[in-house]
């Protein structure tokens, strides 16, 4: 009541007063009581409190109750100014908000509370309530996230090499993306569909189809992208379609799609257009349309020259045989800038530790590796192009090589000139012109150490092949002194020592070669041979088994392992390794005959016969095999079948009477006496002084009752008398010299029940086809034994010759497939 005494109420005479009720108090804005207001606290804790502010644009949503703005009073007061509530509706008329409340100026400030305009004293705000996951927008957002994850997983799987998993992920992404599109169409307008996501899903799917060689599906997927006009820049994907057609060897369609892509790519994208033109040129080369390919590559070399295009241009000119254009194209290839820094920046200019650390860090970083790869690729293209065109651009290959060397010397690839010169020597070798090869290589004796070592290595190799071991040794020393770490030089030096019989020292050189290059298979093979010579069979076996792990299915290595096991008296292991050998070289007659010999020594005659027969089938001129087969048939009482083998032997060695006597003996044993008599008569005409033939002629003529018996008997007596005189002379000569040597006397056996045999073990035939026993020795004996068929090292003495190492290039990593061969193959 006391407060109201000083208040003067405005007269309410005019009901239309715009400012009436301005100071009326509304309890809603009683801030002191808000903490106890349950409805307000509930609104603060829920999303109801985050609703957008109510505007007064629509009368139905405006605040309809009067709002008091005065302070210091809670009663309904009328302002003396009569101002209405801002934004309140007075008789349905809305007004704009005009009152501005001062920041921080509140009723509470009058009561001594701290200044807190941001309301920090109330503590942290309550956490926001999570959106409901059931809303369509949230579902679409989660599905879109899942599709992106699947595309990423597909790309990662592809980069890891798991192409099947990559395709599965790509298909899954495609299925989920189609579901996503349908859901978006139901919720929003079609304009809001995420085209970028659709494009990436389809493009990834097509790429994975192509990687899995499912070309039809890949092409269909690319067609879906290309035909959709909503995808911008989709035309360039026709390059990918052209690549697929190229893999399918559909060259006409490949060129068509490359040209379509070229039309749709603007001229500002020069690099992309150059790459497409390069693909077009390569496709023309594959179809044999070299003139069209030349047009493409010439355009590239005029616009943006690169190594691949230059090399392909040389190939095209080589195919059409245009010498002058080949020269010009080679000069263009040499002039292509490498765009890499010089090596000087990797050399420390001072002793500054910080600079040295930086240089050490970049010496082998990814950029440096890329520079080395680019330089190696450039050298490979230039060397290959030079070797290709040198024999055809001039009258002779030597002149052509000289022209290429001059061009290279005047370019940034000066160091390649020496390699080209060495290739020139190798070409001479291929043409069997050893003198010119040696002349060319001798030019390098005064060059720097790397080149000198390479040339000396090849010279040592050449002289070793020609058995000039002193020259080979001197050049091997030169090569080793020029480059102590050259494994080829060390191997050749070991070979010269090996040839002189110093096996221990040779092994040291081979070991040093292996220390410098553990992949030097020639040195490892030669160590095995050395240990075999030194009779250290266990170590030799270790070497060859290591070599077998490196060179799978190498016939030489397999043979050596089998041979070592045979020397170690382990025939079962030897047979096992020889079986592996004939699986690699099934037509090697010597390996087959060796298997036959091993089975024969084990007592397995049937298996021995099988392999001897196979050996005879592939090489019917091996005397040892023929002899064994003939003896086998005689032993099994099939003399008729033995005849063909002894006839074959008599054709191979027509001067050896032994084989013809064996043929006659087989006829006689099989009961064909007339054929036997004719054969003996034929032998007598060829070898009239053969005693054995005359003895059987006398016997056969007597049995059959022919008149010629007296004539043959007279000749036989005369020959026997001459033989006795000759033997007495030999005996007297031996007695006078103090030595005596007995000769085996032959005696004719009976007609029936005897097996014919070859000479004794001391007179076996070796792999070198030694001369057989003389005509006066018996061809059959009274003892019941078979022919002793022997076999020496199947690959002959050459297999024990160490491998030689020829160094054709200074950089052994390039063109390794054109290294000089060695002489270790069986003769």
QUINOR-V603978 format. One record per pair of residues at least 24 apart in sequence whose ideal C-beta (glycine too) atoms are under 6 Angstrom apart, sorted by sequence separation. I is the first residue (numbers start at 0). J is the second residue. If there is no record, write none. Layout:
BEGIN
I:J  I:J
END
This chain:
BEGIN
176:200  471:495  505:529  539:563  573:597  641:665  755:779  756:780  763:787  62:87  63:88  218:243  235:260  254:279  766:791  146:172  217:243  273:299  289:315  309:335  452:478  486:512  588:614  753:779  763:789  765:791  61:88  173:200  468:495  502:529  536:563  570:597  638:665  760:787  172:200  254:282  690:718  756:784  146:175  214:243  234:263  235:264  253:282  289:318  306:335  452:481  486:515  554:583  588:617  754:783  757:786  766:795  797:826  146:176  273:303  289:319  396:426  451:481  452:482  468:498  486:516  502:532  536:566  554:584  588:618  638:668  639:669  656:686  756:786  55:86  173:204  277:308  300:331  304:335  339:370  381:412  456:487  460:491  463:494  484:515  490:521  502:533  536:567  552:583  570:601  586:617  620:651  638:669  745:776  748:779  794:825  795:826  61:93  198:230  250:282  421:453  456:488  459:491  490:522  592:624  745:777  214:247  417:450  448:481  452:485  486:519  656:689  748:781  169:203  209:243  385:419  448:482  169:204  194:229  250:285  70:106  143:179  250:286  386:422  142:179  238:275  378:415  55:93  169:207  25:64  337:377  25:66  166:207  23:65  25:67  165:207  24:67  139:182  23:67  20:65  22:67  166:211  22:69  162:210  24:73  150:199  162:211  153:203  24:75  135:186  23:75  150:203  694:747  22:76  22:77  329:384  22:78  21:78  21:82  19:81  21:83  18:81  325:388  18:82  16:81  18:83  17:83  326:392  325:392  9:77  8:77  310:380  317:387  322:392  306:377  313:384  9:81  306:380  310:384  333:410  44:125  46:128  689:774  664:755  657:771  655:771  661:778  656:774  660:778  633:754  657:778  633:755  626:757  623:764  622:764  622:768  634:785  630:785  630:786  626:786  627:788  626:788  623:788  623:790  596:790  593:793  590:793  589:793  555:823  528:799  528:801  525:801  525:802  524:802  521:802  521:804  497:801  494:801  494:803  491:804  490:804  487:804  487:806  463:803  460:803  460:805  457:805  457:806  456:806  453:806  453:809  449:809  425:807  418:808  418:809  379:813
END
